[in-house]
Amino acid sequence: MKGSAWRSPSLLAGAAITAVMVAVALLSLVWTPYRPTAMDFVHRLAPPSAVHPLGTDSFGRDVLSMIMAGAQSSLTVALIAVAVGAGLGIPLGALAAARAGLLDDLVMRGCDLAFAFPALLTAVMITALAGPGAGNAMLAIGIFNIPVFARVTRGAARGVWAREYVLAARAAGRGDAAISVVHVLPNIAAVLMVQATIQFALAIVADAGLSYVGLGVQPPQPSWGRMLNEAQTFIWRAPLLAIFPGLAIMLAVLGLNLLGDGLQDLLDPRLRRAR
Amino acid sequence: MTGFLLRRLLILLATLIAASLVVFAVLQVLPGDPAAIMLGTGARPDTVAALRHRLGLDAPLALRYLRWIAGLATGDFGISYTYSVPVRTLIGERVLVSLPLAVLAIVLSTAIAIPVGVLAAARRGRAADAAMMGVAQVGVAIPNFWLGLLLILLFAIRLPWLPASGFPGWDGGAWPALRALILPALALGLPQGAILARVTRAAVIETLGEDFVRTARAWGLSRRAALWRHAVPNALVPVVTLIGLQFSFLLAGTVIVENVFTLPGLGRLVFQAIAQRDLIVVQDLVVLLAGSVIAVNFVVDLVAAWLDPRQRLAA
């Protein structure tokens, strides 16, 4: 198992890209080349140079510093959104799997219902009606992660519930909750990790979309989506401004997707040949 | 098949009703009295009360819900709080932009993804497969609104072939309108196509390993014939299911992409209605979109059952 991890190029590439993203986000907390909010009207819309490696925006802010700070806000929003989804969805799914029957039906039909609402569209409405900002963006994205985690948890957990050692634990008088925590969840942790990676990538795209339409993280805090929105106004004069933040989003998502694919291959060697 | 159809229809109806209940309940919780908003801050209380009565807002909640649903069923979506015109007119105008856009995006993504996916599966493990799947992997990671910006940069600014924004309407002929939809449809469709290509490839590879494909080869069918006549049709079930699921993503995607290209579609209407607290429009729109997602998934289930009889028993 250990050896095969090193032979999976997508796992390695994904882990490397994700590690760089996280490192940049953490670094931006203590150091960026310039203050990401510092304006310099003399050097507006400057092209990339030794002083400003990625140039400056329409307010003369350093694009590299903004992208670094954007990584931090984007990863934070996505992380908390996924945590909300996993924190509520996993217990719900575990409960549904443990108590088959009416409760199971109820949870699963609830998930079906939630999937009828286009997630990003509803997130737009929630943030627009409840007020724009990072907090509401996390909640709006997180809500739609709940049914995803509930479904995956339930599906995977049901397989574990059919195993002999669970039957044995039940015969020994263990309760549903104890069996879920001690026997079921550890056995499906890997599947949930893969799902969390995928959801993390989706949450980054959703967060960028929300901030693009002005509903995510509010200025002066930089965000990749808002940078793209502002770049569109100057797309004729400074096309590069519309490139860099998008590249950052793409890299972050690509890294997480590769990581998810790699983890999945590792879990299910049968699929490795198919990919 | 009749039993299956009936069961699916019942689930469809129940989901629709549940969705409308959720939307209605959520929007009732929001603060603000539409009548007071319509009349402005200087309005006299009795005028507000009269308008509330005229809009039916003073009726009990249950009655208002029933009236709203009965209206939706008969095509009466209520009156916009801000424009004082029937919501149906507002939505009707915008659907003529968003629906062609979504359809065009689905057609583009499917037309590209299925051949690419099948080809990659047929050449699995070779350079062509690796190249196509590499491009798809990157394509999946590109957010549609950024792709929109890139397409504007390339095909509206660098090469002035297509309009960067706006929509001329369908009155001036189909071509100018379609021209305005090409870039938005590409922005929406290509990332979806990348996902679809990956799924198509995986599904075809899986069926290529099935016994019936081996039997077909043993019968003397060429590789190509076995692929197209046996493997591909059987791989279509997950592909069709995914196309249905993507419809929901596309609807949400139009909301953002219409903003990139300033298209007067449902997405723009959503933003306007929210900004102006035109809640009846929001309520109608959400239920309509959820309803169309439910309806599309219903059709997809039927198509999947038609393609693969085993699904009828599973459902």
Interface residues (C-beta under 8 A of the other chain):
Chain A: R109 D112 L113 F115 A116 F117 P118 A119 L120 L121 T122 V124 M125 A128 L129 A201 V205 A208 G209 Y212 V213 L228 A231 Q232 I235 W236 P239 A242 I243 P245 G246 I249 M250 L251 V253 L254 N257 L258 A274 R275
Chain B: T15 A18 A19 V22 L30 Q137 V138 V140 A141 I142 P143 F145 W146 L149 L150 I152 L153 I157 A202 I205 E206 S248 F249 L251 A252 G253 V255 I256 N259 V260 V270 F271 I274 A275 V282 V286 L289 A290 V293 I294 N297
